[in-house]
């Protein structure tokens, strides 16, 4: 259990990815930040709001899972909510995780 200090989203992401690794999931960190061209021009990524971690379900081979990581008090942006809805409608398993227990629940319930 974490101490009283505020846990960072980046640490939650690392914990989730470490857990997915232990369970043998194919997964990766999805980068949706700004795109920087060679001439140092910044462009907004058209995939802004897409979930932080993507992977392949073990229970349903070939099906994508997508995890938007937030702290306990982090707000889910409208773009993120829209991506989660679009992915679920397309047959993926997309959800918000504020802690490792949420991901473990999806693994235990064989949803991913």
C-alpha positions in Angstrom: 0.0 0.0 0.0 1.3 3.5 -0.9 2.1 6.0 1.7 0.0 9.2 2.3 2.0 11.0 -0.4 0.2 11.7 -3.6 0.7 8.9 -6.1 1.7 10.0 -9.6 -0.1 8.8 -12.8 3.2 7.8 -14.3 3.9 5.5 -11.3 0.4 3.9 -11.6 1.1 3.3 -15.3 4.4 1.6 -14.5 2.7 -0.6 -11.9 0.0 -1.6 -14.4 2.6 -2.3 -17.1 4.7 -4.4 -14.7 1.6 -6.4 -13.7 0.6 -7.0 -17.3 4.2 -8.2 -18.0 4.0 -10.6 -15.0 0.8 -12.0 -16.4 2.3 -12.4 -19.9 0.2 -9.8 -21.7 1.3 -8.3 -25.0 1.0 -4.6 -24.3 2.6 -1.2 -24.9 2.5 2.4 -23.8 0.6 4.6 -26.2 2.1 8.0 -26.8 -0.5 10.7 -27.7 1.5 13.8 -26.9 2.3 16.5 -29.4 4.2 15.5 -32.6 7.5 17.3 -33.0 8.8 17.4 -36.6 12.5 17.7 -37.5 12.2 21.4 -38.0 10.9 21.7 -34.4 7.3 22.4 -35.4 4.8 21.1 -32.9 1.6 19.6 -34.1 -1.3 18.3 -32.1 -1.6 14.6 -32.2 -4.9 13.6 -33.9 -5.2 10.7 -31.4 -5.2 12.9 -28.3 -7.3 11.4 -25.6 -6.6 7.8 -26.7 -5.9 5.5 -23.7 -2.4 5.3 -22.1 -1.9 1.6 -22.4 -2.9 -0.7 -25.2 -2.6 -4.5 -25.4 -4.0 -7.8 -26.7 -6.5 -9.7 -24.6 -5.5 -13.2 -23.6 -9.1 -14.4 -23.1 -10.2 -13.1 -26.6 -7.1 -13.5 -28.8 -6.8 -10.6 -31.3 -9.1 -8.3 -29.3 -7.6 -5.0 -28.2 -7.7 -3.7 -24.6 -7.1 -0.1 -23.7 -6.5 1.4 -20.3 -6.8 5.1 -19.5 -4.8 5.6 -16.3 -5.8 8.3 -13.8 -4.9 9.1 -10.2 -7.7 8.7 -7.6 -8.5 12.4 -8.1 -7.6 12.7 -11.8 -10.4 13.9 -14.2 -11.2 12.0 -17.3 -11.3 14.5 -20.2 -14.1 14.5 -22.7 -11.7 13.3 -25.5 -10.7 10.3 -23.3 -14.3 9.4 -22.5 -15.1 9.5 -26.3 -12.2 7.3 -27.1 -13.2 4.7 -24.5 -16.7 4.7 -25.8 -15.6 4.4 -29.4 -13.2 1.5 -28.6 -15.8 -0.4 -26.6 -18.3 0.1 -29.5 -15.8 -1.3 -31.9 -15.3 -4.5 -29.8 -12.3 -3.6 -27.7 -12.2 -3.7 -23.9 -11.5 -0.1 -22.8 -11.7 1.3 -19.3 -10.3 3.7 -16.8 -8.0 2.4 -14.1 -7.1 4.5 -11.0 -5.2 1.7 -9.4 -3.7 -1.7 -10.0 -6.7 -3.4 -8.3 -9.0 -2.3 -11.2 -6.7 -4.0 -13.7 -6.4 -7.2 -11.6 -10.2 -7.3 -11.4 -10.4 -7.3 -15.2 -7.8 -10.1 -15.4 -9.5 -12.2 -12.7 -12.9 -11.8 -14.4 -11.2 -12.8 -17.7 -12.4 -9.6 -19.4 -8.9 -9.1 -20.9 
